[in-house]
Amino acid sequence: MKLVILGGGGFRVPLVHQSLLADPDRLVDEIVLQDVLVQRLTAIGAVLDQQAQGASWRPRIRMTTSLEDALSGADVVFSAIRVGGLGGRSLDERVPLKHGLIGQETVGPGGICYALRTVPVALDIARQVERHAPDAWLINFTNPAGIVTEAMSAVLGDRVIGICDSPVGLCRRVAGALGVSEQDATFDYIGLNHLGWLRRVLVDGRDRLPELFDDETALTSFEEGKLFGAQWLRTLRSVPNEYLHYYYFARETLEQLRAQETTRGEFLSDQQKSFYERIGNDPRAALRTWMETRSERENTYLAEGRAIAGMAERAACDMDGGGYEQVALRLMNSITRNRPDQLILNVRNRGVVAGLDNSVVEVPCFVDGNGPRPVATGPVDPHSLGLMLQVKACEQAVIRAAKTGSRADALLAMSTHPLVDSVAAAAATLDGYVAAFPELSAFRAP
Protein backbone atom coordinates (compact mmCIF):
# COMPACT_ATOMS: atom_id res chain seq x y z
CA MET A 1 0.00 0.00 0.00
CA LYS A 2 1.21 3.50 -0.83
CA LEU A 3 1.01 6.11 1.92
CA VAL A 4 1.64 9.76 1.02
CA ILE A 5 2.51 12.29 3.72
CA LEU A 6 2.01 15.92 2.67
CA GLY A 7 4.26 18.02 4.86
CA GLY A 8 6.64 15.07 4.79
CA GLY A 9 9.52 17.10 6.19
CA GLY A 10 7.51 17.87 9.31
CA PHE A 11 8.68 17.16 12.84
CA ARG A 12 6.08 14.46 13.59
CA VAL A 13 6.84 12.25 10.56
CA PRO A 14 9.30 10.05 12.52
CA LEU A 15 6.44 9.12 14.87
CA VAL A 16 4.50 7.69 11.92
CA HIS A 17 7.59 5.90 10.60
CA GLN A 18 8.36 4.43 14.03
CA SER A 19 4.84 3.00 14.29
CA LEU A 20 5.06 1.51 10.80
CA LEU A 21 8.36 -0.19 11.65
CA ALA A 22 6.55 -1.94 14.50
CA ASP A 23 3.57 -3.02 12.34
CA PRO A 24 3.61 -6.84 12.27
CA ASP A 25 1.36 -6.89 9.21
CA ARG A 26 3.59 -4.53 7.19
CA LEU A 27 0.55 -2.79 5.73
CA VAL A 28 2.47 0.11 4.14
CA ASP A 29 5.20 -0.93 1.72
CA GLU A 30 5.85 2.55 0.29
CA ILE A 31 5.91 5.99 1.92
CA VAL A 32 6.16 9.12 -0.20
CA LEU A 33 7.19 12.23 1.71
CA GLN A 34 6.17 15.45 -0.04
CA ASP A 35 7.29 18.85 1.18
CA VAL A 36 8.04 22.22 -0.39
CA LEU A 37 11.41 22.47 1.40
CA VAL A 38 14.20 20.08 0.46
CA GLN A 39 16.15 20.88 3.63
CA ARG A 40 13.30 19.58 5.77
CA LEU A 41 12.98 16.39 3.73
CA THR A 42 16.72 15.73 3.95
CA ALA A 43 16.79 16.24 7.71
CA ILE A 44 13.76 14.05 8.41
CA GLY A 45 15.11 11.43 6.01
CA ALA A 46 18.26 11.22 8.15
CA VAL A 47 16.13 10.70 11.27
CA LEU A 48 14.13 7.93 9.58
CA ASP A 49 17.26 6.13 8.37
CA GLN A 50 18.63 6.05 11.90
CA GLN A 51 15.30 4.90 13.30
CA ALA A 52 15.39 1.95 10.92
CA GLN A 53 18.86 0.77 11.92
CA GLY A 54 18.53 -2.76 13.25
CA ALA A 55 14.93 -3.09 12.10
CA SER A 56 14.04 -6.34 10.35
CA TRP A 57 12.00 -4.46 7.75
CA ARG A 58 11.03 -0.97 6.69
CA PRO A 59 8.80 0.52 4.00
CA ARG A 60 10.39 1.98 0.89
CA ILE A 61 10.74 5.76 1.26
CA ARG A 62 10.70 8.28 -1.54
CA MET A 63 10.87 12.07 -1.29
CA THR A 64 9.55 14.71 -3.64
CA THR A 65 8.59 18.38 -3.77
CA SER A 66 5.93 17.70 -6.42
CA LEU A 67 2.36 17.32 -5.17
CA GLU A 68 1.19 15.66 -8.39
CA ASP A 69 4.08 13.20 -8.34
CA ALA A 70 3.41 12.31 -4.72
CA LEU A 71 -0.34 11.77 -5.09
CA SER A 72 -0.34 9.63 -8.21
CA GLY A 73 -1.58 6.15 -7.25
CA ALA A 74 -1.86 6.90 -3.52
CA ASP A 75 -4.02 4.65 -1.36
CA VAL A 76 -3.97 6.86 1.76
CA VAL A 77 -2.90 10.49 2.11
CA PHE A 78 -1.90 12.11 5.39
CA SER A 79 -2.18 15.90 5.07
CA ALA A 80 0.02 17.62 7.66
CA ILE A 81 0.87 20.98 6.17
CA ARG A 82 1.44 24.36 7.85
CA VAL A 83 0.66 27.26 5.54
CA GLY A 84 2.99 30.11 6.43
CA GLY A 85 5.22 27.90 8.58
CA LEU A 86 5.96 28.60 12.22
CA GLY A 87 6.67 32.22 11.35
CA GLY A 88 3.02 32.46 10.33
CA ARG A 89 1.94 30.80 13.57
CA SER A 90 3.96 33.35 15.53
CA LEU A 91 2.03 36.16 13.84
CA ASP A 92 -1.29 34.36 14.34
CA GLU A 93 -0.57 34.44 18.07
CA ARG A 94 1.17 37.82 18.42
CA VAL A 95 -1.17 40.13 16.46
CA PRO A 96 -4.33 39.71 18.62
CA LEU A 97 -2.35 40.21 21.82
CA LYS A 98 -1.69 43.78 20.67
CA HIS A 99 -5.45 44.38 20.71
CA GLY A 100 -6.29 42.71 24.02
CA LEU A 101 -7.35 39.36 22.57
CA ILE A 102 -6.04 35.84 23.17
CA GLY A 103 -3.44 34.75 20.64
CA GLN A 104 -3.51 30.98 20.06
CA GLU A 105 -2.82 28.79 17.04
CA THR A 106 -6.24 27.17 16.60
CA VAL A 107 -8.53 29.00 19.04
CA GLY A 108 -10.05 32.45 18.55
CA PRO A 109 -8.53 35.07 16.20
CA GLY A 110 -5.31 33.09 15.66
CA GLY A 111 -7.23 30.04 14.49
CA ILE A 112 -9.37 32.20 12.23
CA CYS A 113 -6.34 33.76 10.55
CA TYR A 114 -4.64 30.38 10.21
CA ALA A 115 -7.79 29.00 8.56
CA LEU A 116 -8.11 31.95 6.17
CA ARG A 117 -4.62 31.14 4.87
CA THR A 118 -4.99 27.38 4.94
CA VAL A 119 -8.44 26.68 3.47
CA PRO A 120 -7.55 27.77 -0.11
CA VAL A 121 -4.44 25.54 -0.06
CA ALA A 122 -6.39 22.65 1.47
CA LEU A 123 -9.07 22.94 -1.22
CA ASP A 124 -6.40 22.79 -3.93
CA ILE A 125 -4.98 19.65 -2.30
CA ALA A 126 -8.46 18.11 -2.20
CA ARG A 127 -8.93 18.78 -5.92
CA GLN A 128 -5.50 17.31 -6.67
CA VAL A 129 -6.38 14.17 -4.68
CA GLU A 130 -9.67 13.92 -6.56
CA ARG A 131 -7.77 14.16 -9.85
CA HIS A 132 -4.69 12.00 -9.19
CA ALA A 133 -5.86 9.56 -6.48
CA PRO A 134 -9.67 9.42 -6.63
CA ASP A 135 -9.88 6.21 -4.58
CA ALA A 136 -7.58 7.44 -1.81
CA TRP A 137 -8.68 8.24 1.73
CA LEU A 138 -7.37 11.56 3.02
CA ILE A 139 -6.62 11.76 6.74
CA ASN A 140 -6.29 15.38 7.75
CA PHE A 141 -3.78 16.37 10.45
CA THR A 142 -3.71 20.01 9.32
CA ASN A 143 -5.00 22.59 11.80
CA PRO A 144 -7.48 24.04 12.43
CA ALA A 145 -8.56 20.44 11.87
CA GLY A 146 -12.33 20.88 12.06
CA ILE A 147 -12.44 23.85 9.68
CA VAL A 148 -9.97 22.34 7.19
CA THR A 149 -11.74 18.97 7.19
CA GLU A 150 -15.12 20.62 6.63
CA ALA A 151 -13.77 22.69 3.74
CA MET A 152 -12.16 19.65 2.09
CA SER A 153 -15.31 17.56 2.51
CA ALA A 154 -17.03 19.81 -0.04
CA VAL A 155 -14.67 18.21 -2.59
CA LEU A 156 -13.90 14.75 -1.18
CA GLY A 157 -17.10 14.03 0.74
CA ASP A 158 -16.72 11.37 3.43
CA ARG A 159 -13.32 10.28 2.10
CA VAL A 160 -11.66 13.05 4.12
CA ILE A 161 -11.45 12.47 7.87
CA GLY A 162 -9.96 14.82 10.45
CA ILE A 163 -7.99 13.55 13.42
CA CYS A 164 -6.67 15.00 16.66
CA ASP A 165 -4.87 13.38 19.58
CA SER A 166 -6.45 15.55 22.28
CA PRO A 167 -9.63 13.44 22.74
CA VAL A 168 -7.83 10.08 22.85
CA GLY A 169 -5.28 11.52 25.27
CA LEU A 170 -8.07 12.81 27.50
CA CYS A 171 -9.86 9.44 27.44
CA ARG A 172 -6.64 7.58 28.23
CA ARG A 173 -5.82 9.83 31.19
CA VAL A 174 -9.34 9.60 32.62
CA ALA A 175 -9.33 5.81 32.27
CA GLY A 176 -6.01 5.73 34.11
CA ALA A 177 -7.38 7.92 36.91
CA LEU A 178 -10.36 5.57 37.23
CA GLY A 179 -8.12 2.52 37.21
CA VAL A 180 -9.96 0.96 34.27
CA SER A 181 -8.59 -0.48 31.05
CA GLU A 182 -8.94 1.83 28.08
CA GLN A 183 -9.75 -1.20 25.92
CA ASP A 184 -12.66 -2.18 28.21
CA ALA A 185 -14.26 1.28 28.23
CA THR A 186 -16.55 3.15 25.86
CA PHE A 187 -16.13 6.91 25.91
CA ASP A 188 -19.05 9.28 25.35
CA TYR A 189 -17.34 12.38 23.91
CA ILE A 190 -19.04 15.21 22.03
CA GLY A 191 -17.87 18.45 20.46
CA LEU A 192 -15.96 20.20 17.73
CA ASN A 193 -12.20 20.03 17.25
CA HIS A 194 -10.52 21.62 20.30
CA LEU A 195 -13.96 22.17 21.83
CA GLY A 196 -15.29 18.95 23.35
CA TRP A 197 -16.36 17.23 26.55
CA LEU A 198 -16.02 13.68 27.88
CA ARG A 199 -19.45 12.97 29.35
CA ARG A 200 -19.44 9.29 30.29
CA VAL A 201 -17.01 6.38 30.65
CA LEU A 202 -18.92 3.13 30.27
CA VAL A 203 -17.49 -0.11 31.64
CA ASP A 204 -19.73 -3.19 31.69
CA GLY A 205 -22.68 -0.92 30.89
CA ARG A 206 -22.14 1.34 33.90
CA ASP A 207 -20.95 4.95 33.83
CA ARG A 208 -17.81 5.18 35.95
CA LEU A 209 -17.26 8.94 35.55
CA PRO A 210 -19.31 9.90 38.67
CA GLU A 211 -16.78 7.94 40.75
CA LEU A 212 -14.07 10.29 39.54
CA PHE A 213 -15.99 13.39 40.63
CA ASP A 214 -16.33 11.88 44.13
CA ASP A 215 -12.59 11.21 44.47
CA GLU A 216 -10.62 14.46 44.91
CA THR A 217 -7.23 12.76 44.65
CA ALA A 218 -8.07 10.87 41.46
CA LEU A 219 -9.85 13.87 39.93
CA THR A 220 -6.78 16.07 40.24
CA SER A 221 -4.23 13.39 39.35
CA PHE A 222 -4.17 14.02 35.59
CA GLU A 223 -3.65 17.03 33.32
CA GLU A 224 -7.24 18.13 32.71
CA GLY A 225 -8.11 17.72 36.39
CA LYS A 226 -5.21 19.98 37.32
CA LEU A 227 -5.97 22.50 34.56
CA PHE A 228 -9.66 22.99 35.34
CA GLY A 229 -9.78 22.13 39.04
CA ALA A 230 -12.07 19.71 40.86
CA GLN A 231 -14.76 22.31 41.61
CA TRP A 232 -15.32 23.25 37.97
CA LEU A 233 -15.31 19.63 36.76
CA ARG A 234 -17.90 18.73 39.38
CA THR A 235 -19.96 21.71 38.24
CA LEU A 236 -19.83 20.62 34.61
CA ARG A 237 -20.23 16.90 35.43
CA SER A 238 -17.96 16.26 32.45
CA VAL A 239 -14.25 16.56 31.65
CA PRO A 240 -13.46 19.20 28.99
CA ASN A 241 -10.87 18.97 26.27
CA GLU A 242 -7.74 20.82 27.39
CA TYR A 243 -8.33 23.59 24.82
CA LEU A 244 -11.48 24.68 26.64
CA HIS A 245 -9.11 26.19 29.22
CA TYR A 246 -8.87 29.17 26.83
CA TYR A 247 -12.65 29.63 27.11
CA TYR A 248 -13.20 28.94 30.81
CA PHE A 249 -10.15 30.94 31.95
CA ALA A 250 -9.98 33.53 29.18
CA ARG A 251 -9.11 36.53 31.37
CA GLU A 252 -6.32 34.69 33.18
CA THR A 253 -4.99 33.24 29.91
CA LEU A 254 -4.82 36.64 28.23
CA GLU A 255 -2.96 38.07 31.21
CA GLN A 256 -0.50 35.16 31.20
CA LEU A 257 0.10 35.32 27.43
CA ARG A 258 0.77 39.05 27.54
CA ALA A 259 3.22 38.58 30.41
CA GLN A 260 5.27 35.91 28.59
CA GLU A 261 8.28 37.06 26.59
CA THR A 262 7.54 34.68 23.71
CA THR A 263 4.46 33.01 22.30
CA ARG A 264 4.32 29.26 21.72
CA GLY A 265 4.82 29.84 18.00
CA GLU A 266 7.91 31.95 18.58
CA PHE A 267 9.37 29.30 20.87
CA LEU A 268 8.70 26.52 18.35
CA SER A 269 10.00 28.62 15.45
CA ASP A 270 13.34 29.10 17.18
CA GLN A 271 13.43 25.47 18.28
CA GLN A 272 12.63 24.07 14.83
CA LYS A 273 15.15 26.35 13.10
CA SER A 274 17.83 25.06 15.45
CA PHE A 275 16.67 21.47 14.96
CA TYR A 276 17.00 21.48 11.17
CA GLU A 277 20.28 23.39 11.30
CA ARG A 278 21.79 20.97 13.82
CA ILE A 279 20.91 17.98 11.67
CA GLY A 280 22.34 19.72 8.62
CA ASN A 281 25.60 20.28 10.49
CA ASP A 282 25.75 16.80 12.01
CA PRO A 283 23.43 14.31 10.25
CA ARG A 284 24.99 11.41 12.18
CA ALA A 285 23.24 12.71 15.31
CA ALA A 286 19.86 13.21 13.60
CA LEU A 287 17.86 10.76 15.70
CA ARG A 288 19.32 11.93 19.00
CA THR A 289 18.70 15.56 18.03
CA TRP A 290 15.09 14.75 17.14
CA MET A 291 14.46 12.92 20.41
CA GLU A 292 15.93 15.75 22.50
CA THR A 293 13.88 18.34 20.61
CA ARG A 294 10.70 16.31 20.95
CA SER A 295 11.18 15.95 24.72
CA GLU A 296 11.55 19.72 25.10
CA ARG A 297 8.52 20.29 22.89
CA GLU A 298 6.27 17.95 24.90
CA ASN A 299 7.41 19.31 28.26
CA THR A 300 6.46 22.88 27.31
CA TYR A 301 3.03 22.09 25.79
CA LEU A 302 0.18 24.33 27.09
CA ALA A 303 2.65 26.10 29.36
CA GLU A 304 0.37 29.11 29.88
CA GLY A 305 -2.48 26.92 31.15
CA ARG A 306 -0.22 25.08 33.56
CA ALA A 307 1.18 28.39 34.82
CA ILE A 308 -2.33 29.65 35.58
CA ALA A 309 -3.19 26.41 37.40
CA GLY A 310 0.08 26.47 39.34
CA MET A 311 1.16 23.15 37.85
CA ALA A 312 4.74 21.88 37.84
CA GLU A 313 6.38 20.06 34.93
CA ARG A 314 4.17 17.67 32.99
CA ALA A 315 3.96 14.14 34.34
CA ALA A 316 4.81 11.24 32.06
CA CYS A 317 1.17 10.07 32.06
CA ASP A 318 0.02 13.52 30.91
CA MET A 319 2.41 13.50 27.95
CA ASP A 320 1.09 10.16 26.72
CA GLY A 321 -1.56 11.69 24.51
CA GLY A 322 -2.05 8.69 22.25
CA GLY A 323 -0.40 10.48 19.37
CA TYR A 324 -1.69 11.66 16.01
CA GLU A 325 0.27 8.84 14.44
CA GLN A 326 -1.44 6.13 16.50
CA VAL A 327 -4.92 7.51 15.76
CA ALA A 328 -4.09 7.82 12.05
CA LEU A 329 -2.64 4.33 11.77
CA ARG A 330 -5.57 2.75 13.62
CA LEU A 331 -7.92 4.57 11.26
CA MET A 332 -5.93 3.54 8.20
CA ASN A 333 -5.79 -0.09 9.30
CA SER A 334 -9.51 -0.21 10.03
CA ILE A 335 -10.49 1.22 6.64
CA THR A 336 -8.01 -0.55 4.38
CA ARG A 337 -8.32 -3.94 6.09
CA ASN A 338 -12.01 -3.71 7.00
CA ARG A 339 -11.19 -4.22 10.68
CA PRO A 340 -13.93 -2.73 12.91
CA ASP A 341 -12.77 -0.12 15.40
CA GLN A 342 -14.15 2.85 17.31
CA LEU A 343 -12.32 6.18 17.26
CA ILE A 344 -13.09 9.83 18.04
CA LEU A 345 -12.82 11.60 14.68
CA ASN A 346 -13.75 14.78 12.83
CA VAL A 347 -16.50 13.77 10.41
CA ARG A 348 -19.72 15.11 8.97
CA ASN A 349 -22.42 15.28 11.62
CA ARG A 350 -25.08 12.97 10.12
CA GLY A 351 -27.64 14.17 12.69
CA VAL A 352 -25.60 13.27 15.78
CA VAL A 353 -25.71 16.83 17.16
CA ALA A 354 -29.02 18.63 16.68
CA GLY A 355 -28.71 22.03 15.02
CA LEU A 356 -25.38 21.41 13.29
CA ASP A 357 -26.84 19.94 10.09
CA ASN A 358 -24.12 18.11 8.17
CA SER A 359 -21.16 20.19 9.35
CA VAL A 360 -18.03 18.52 10.75
CA VAL A 361 -18.09 17.52 14.42
CA GLU A 362 -15.67 15.59 16.65
CA VAL A 363 -17.44 12.48 17.96
CA PRO A 364 -16.98 8.73 18.46
CA CYS A 365 -17.27 6.83 15.21
CA PHE A 366 -17.62 3.21 14.24
CA VAL A 367 -15.02 2.53 11.54
CA ASP A 368 -14.64 -0.29 9.03
CA GLY A 369 -13.92 -0.73 5.33
CA ASN A 370 -16.70 1.73 4.49
CA GLY A 371 -15.06 4.48 6.51
CA PRO A 372 -16.27 6.14 9.72
CA ARG A 373 -19.87 6.53 10.79
CA PRO A 374 -20.63 8.83 13.76
CA VAL A 375 -22.29 7.26 16.77
CA ALA A 376 -25.24 9.10 18.33
CA THR A 377 -24.73 9.35 22.10
CA GLY A 378 -27.73 11.36 23.27
CA PRO A 379 -28.77 15.01 23.64
CA VAL A 380 -26.16 17.71 24.23
CA ASP A 381 -26.61 19.94 27.28
CA PRO A 382 -27.52 23.60 26.54
CA HIS A 383 -24.16 25.00 27.69
CA SER A 384 -22.10 22.75 25.41
CA LEU A 385 -24.52 23.00 22.48
CA GLY A 386 -24.65 26.78 22.69
CA LEU A 387 -20.88 27.08 22.60
CA MET A 388 -20.63 24.58 19.75
CA LEU A 389 -23.23 26.43 17.69
CA GLN A 390 -21.52 29.78 18.20
CA VAL A 391 -18.07 28.46 17.29
CA LYS A 392 -19.42 26.49 14.32
CA ALA A 393 -21.07 29.64 12.94
CA CYS A 394 -17.66 31.34 13.10
CA GLU A 395 -15.98 28.39 11.40
CA GLN A 396 -18.45 28.41 8.55
CA ALA A 397 -18.05 32.17 8.09
CA VAL A 398 -14.29 31.57 7.86
CA ILE A 399 -14.77 28.97 5.12
CA ARG A 400 -17.03 31.32 3.16
CA ALA A 401 -14.49 34.14 3.55
CA ALA A 402 -11.58 31.93 2.45
CA LYS A 403 -13.49 30.82 -0.64
CA THR A 404 -14.82 34.21 -1.71
CA GLY A 405 -12.43 36.81 -0.28
CA SER A 406 -15.30 38.41 1.63
CA ARG A 407 -14.09 40.85 4.29
CA ALA A 408 -17.61 40.89 5.72
CA ASP A 409 -17.48 37.15 6.44
CA ALA A 410 -13.93 37.37 7.80
CA LEU A 411 -14.93 40.20 10.14
CA LEU A 412 -18.12 38.36 11.14
CA ALA A 413 -16.09 35.30 12.11
CA MET A 414 -13.54 37.37 14.00
CA SER A 415 -16.11 39.52 15.84
CA THR A 416 -18.58 36.85 16.92
CA HIS A 417 -16.14 34.29 18.28
CA PRO A 418 -16.74 33.67 22.01
CA LEU A 419 -13.18 34.80 22.85
CA VAL A 420 -13.64 38.20 21.17
CA ASP A 421 -15.41 40.87 23.22
CA SER A 422 -15.16 43.86 20.88
CA VAL A 423 -15.96 44.43 17.22
CA ALA A 424 -13.40 47.24 17.17
CA ALA A 425 -10.68 44.93 18.51
CA ALA A 426 -11.71 42.27 16.00
CA ALA A 427 -11.47 44.72 13.10
CA ALA A 428 -8.08 45.98 14.29
CA THR A 429 -6.85 42.39 14.60
CA LEU A 430 -8.08 41.53 11.10
CA ASP A 431 -6.33 44.61 9.73
CA GLY A 432 -3.18 43.55 11.57
CA TYR A 433 -3.34 40.16 9.89
CA VAL A 434 -3.92 41.72 6.47
CA ALA A 435 -0.82 43.86 6.96
CA ALA A 436 1.22 40.83 8.06
CA PHE A 437 0.12 38.36 5.36
CA PRO A 438 0.08 39.45 1.69
CA GLU A 439 -2.17 36.49 0.82
CA LEU A 440 -4.92 38.08 2.92
CA SER A 441 -5.01 41.31 0.90
CA ALA A 442 -8.58 40.56 -0.23
CA PHE A 443 -9.73 41.28 3.33
CA ARG A 444 -8.30 44.80 3.41
CA ALA A 445 -10.70 47.46 4.66
CA PRO A 446 -12.21 49.59 1.87
N, C-alpha and C positions, 0 to 999 in steps of 0.2 A: 504494500500500500504506500502511496506517495502522500507525505505530509508536507505542506508548505507553511512556513512561518514568515509572515510579513512583519517587518521590524526584526529581522533575523539577527541583527547585530545588537539586540537589546540585552540588558543585564540579566533578565530572567530566563533566557534561552537555555543556559546550562541546567536549570532545574528540570526542564522538559527532557533534555537529553539524558540526564541522570536517571529519570524514571523509565525512559525507554530502554536503557541499558539493562535495567532490572526486570523488564517484561519477559516472563518465561515463554509467552506465546510469540514473541517477535513479530508483533502486528505490523509495525512500520519498518519497511526495508529501505526506504529512501526519504531523506529529509532535505528539502530545498530551503535555504535561508536567503531571504530577499531583504535588502536594505539599501537605502540611498547612499550610505557612507561606507566606502570600502574599508576604511580604518577600523570601523566597528566590527565588520564581518571578520577581518583578519584577527582582531583581538579575541573575539568570542570563539573563532575557530581554534585558536591556540588553547583556550580553556577546554573545549570539547575534546581535543586530541589528548590532553593530559588526563581528563576524566576517564577516557576509554583505555588507558594503559592498564594492562592486566585483565581487561574484560574478555570474556570468551567470545563475544560477538558484539557488533555495533551496526546500526543502519549506515548505509551509504550517505554521505553528506556532500551537497553541492551548494555553491554560493553564487549569487547573481544580484546585479542591481536592476535587472529588467523585470518589471511586474508581469508582462505578458509571458516572458520565458518561464518565470517561476510558476505561473498558474496553469500553464498548458498541461492537461492530463491529471490535475490534482484530484485526489479523493477527499481530503480534508484540508481546510485552510484555517490556520490560526492567525487572526489579525491582531497585532500588538504594536500598533504604530503610535507615535507621539508627534502630532503636527506642531511644528514650532520648537520641538526639542525642550530640554529643561530650561533653556533661556526663556522660552515662551511661558512655561509653567511659572517661572519666577515673576514674570510680569502679571500673569493671571492673579497671583497672590498679592503682589505689592501694590498694584494700582488701586484696588478698593480700600486698602488701609489708609490711603491718603484722604479718603472721603468718609471715614468713620464707619466703614463696612468691613465685615469679615472677609479675609482673603484666603481662600482654600481651593485646591485643585479641582474638585468635582462638586463642591457645595456652594450655593449662592452665586454671586457675580463671577467668581473665578471659573466655576463650572460652566456658566453660561458663555463666557468668552471662549473657553476651551472648545465648547461644542460649536460655536459659530465658525471657528476655524476648521474644526475636524469634520463636521457633517458633509461639506462638499467633497472632501477627499474620500471619506468613507463611501459616499454614493458612487463615486468613480470606481472605487475598488469593487463595489457590489456589481456594477455593470460589467467590469472586466471579468469577474468570476462567472457571471451569467453567460458571457461570450466565450470564454476559454475553458471553463470547467463547469458546465451547466449541471452536472450531477454531483458536484462537490457539496459538502456541508461546510458552512463557515461558522467557526466558533470565535466570537468576538471578545477579546481581552481589552480592547481600546476604550479608554474612558473619555467622557462620562458614559459608562457602559449602557445604561438604560436608554439614553437619548440616541446614542450611535446605533444600537441594535434596532430601535424603533425606526430610525431613518432608513437603515439598510433593508428592513423587512418590506418596505414599499417596493423594493426591487426583487429580493430573494425569497419573500414570503417566509414560511416556517423553516426554511433551510438555513436561516441565520439564527444563532442562539447566543445570548450574552451570558458571560460567567463572571463571578466575583468570589473571592475566597473569604470575604467577611462573614457571610451567613454560616458557612460550614465551620469556620473557626469558632464562631459564637456557639453553635450547637455542640461542638466537641468540648469546649470549655465548660459549658453548663452540664453536659453529661458527666464530665469528670468531677465536678463539684457535687453532683448527686450520687456519685459512686455507681453509675450504671454504664453498661457497655453501649457505645455509640451504635454498634451493629444491631443491638436489641431494641433500640428506641426509634420511634417515629416522631419527627419534629414538625409541629404546626407553626409555620413561619409565614408572615404576610408582609408585603410592602412593595416599594420600588427600590431600585438600586441605591444603596447608601441611605435608605430610609425604610427600615423594616423592624419588625418586632417578633420575637419568639414567644408564642402564646401558650403552647402546651408541649410537654414531653411525655409521650405515651409509651409505657412499658407494660406489656401484658394487659393492654386495654385500659390501663389506669393512668391518669395524669399525675406525674410525679413533681411537676413544677411547684405546686403549693408547699411541698416539703422544703423546698429551697428558701421560700420566703419566710418560713418559720425558723430557719437556722441561720442566725446572724453570722456565725463563723464561716459556714459554707457559702453564704450569699456574697460575702466580701472576699472570697478566696481567689477570685479570677478577675480578669481585666475589666469586663463590663460592670461587675459588681463594685469594683473599686472606683471606676470612672463615674458612675451614676449615684452610688451610695444606696445603702439598704432601704432608707426611708422612701426614696423616689421609686425604686423598683417595687416595693410593696404597694405604693400608691397606684402605679400603673398596672400591677398584677401581670406584668410581662417583662421580658428582658430586651431592651432595644439594641439594635445594631450600633456599634461604636460611633458611627458617624452622626447619630442623633445627638451626641454630646454638643455639636455645634448649634443645634436648635434649642436644647434644654438649658444650656449654659452659654447663651450667645453673648451676654454682656461681659461675663468673665473671660470668655475666649477672645473677644475683641481686645480687651485690656491686655491679656497675655501676649497676643500676637503683636500688638503695637509696642510692647516692652522688649520683645526679642530683637536682637541685632540682625538676625537673618531669618528669612522665611524657610519653610521646608524645601521649596524649590531651589532657593539659592544654595542651601546646604548640599542638596543632591547634585546640583549643577557642578559645584566645585569638586565634590567627591567623584562624580563620574568622569570629569575631565582628567583628574589625577589617575583614576583607574585605567583608562584607555592609554594614557601616556606611559604609565608604569609598565604596562604589558608591552607596549611598543619598544620601550628601552630594554626590557628583560623578558622576552617571551617564554623563557624557560621557567619562570616563576608565575606563569599566568594563572594556574589553578589556585595557588596559595594566595595570590593577590585578590582573586575573585572571592575566595572564602572569607578573607579578612574584611573586604569591603562589604560583603553581604552581612556579616555579623554586626558591623557598625550601623548599617542601614536599618536592620531589624531592631536593634537596641534603641534607636532614636525615633521610631515610628510613633506618631500621635503624641509627641513630646509635650505640646501645649496642653492637651487634655490631662495628661498625667501630672503636669505641674499644677494645674488648677485643683486637682484632686489630692495633691500632696503625696503622690505615689513615688516610690523609689524606682530603681531600674526594673525593666520588664523581667518577669519570671520566665523560666524556660517553657512552662505550660502555656503562658500567654502568647509566646512567639510561635507556637505550633498552630498556625492558622489553617492548616489543611492544604494550602497552596493552590494557586491558580493551576499549576501544572497537574496536580492530582485530580482536581475537578475536571479539567479539560480531557485528561486521558481516560478517566472513568466514563465521561460522556462519549468520547470517540469510540471506546471499546463497546459500549452498550449499543450504539447506533450501527456500527459497521459489522458487529458480530451478532446482532439481535439478541443481546444478553440483557434481560430486564434489570432495571436499576431505578432508584429514586434519588433525585438530586434537586437542590434549590437552584433555579435557573431564571434568567431573564428571557421571557417568552411572551407572545401575544396572549392577552387576558382570557379570551374564550369564555367570558361570563363569570370568572372566578370572583372578581371584585366588582360589586354593583357600582355603576356610575362611571366606570373607566372604559366602557365599550371594548374595543379590540386593541387598545394600546398595550405597550409592553409593561409587564409587572414582574416582580421577583418573588416567585412562589415555588413550593415543592412541585415536582413534576415526575410522572411516571415516564420512563424512557425505555425504548426498545428500538428495533430496526426501522420503525416508522417515525423515529424522532421523539421529542418530548411532548407530553400532553399535561397541561396544568391540572392539579388536583384541587378540587373545591374543599375548603376546610371550614366553612361556616361564615356567618356575618362578621363584618369588621366593625369594631366599636367606633362611635362618632368621632372621638379625638383622632384616632389613627386615620380613619377615612377622610376626615376633613383636611388633614395635613397632606395626605396622598393626592387628593383632588387638586389642592392648590399648587403643589409642586408639579403635578402632571400637566396642569394648564400652562405653567411656565415652560416646561420641557417642549410642549407642542408648539408654543409660540416661537421658541428657539429654532425648531426644525423648519417652521414656515419662513422665519427670517433668513436662515442659512440657504434655503432654496431660492428665495425671491429677492434677497437684498433689501428687505423692508426694514427701515429704521423703526417704524411704528411697532412692528412685532418684536424687534430686538429690545426696544425700550419698555414695551409691555412686559416682556419676560423679566427684564432686570428690575423693574419697579414693583412688580407684584409678588416677587419671591418672598417667602416668610422671613428671610434673614435681612430684608431690605426695608428700612422704616422711613424712607424719604424718596419721593420722586426726583427731587433736585439732586440728591446724592447719587441716585441711579443714573440720571442723565450725565452728571459729571464723570461718573465711572465709565459709562459707555464712551463718552468723548475721550477719556484717557486711554481706553483700549484702542479706539480708532487711530489716535495719534501714535500708539506704540506698534500697531500691526498694520502694515500697508494693505494686506489682504482684506481688511475690514473697512476699506474706504467707502464702500457702498452705504455704510451706516453713519456717515458724517452728517452732522446737523445741517439743515438747509440755511 
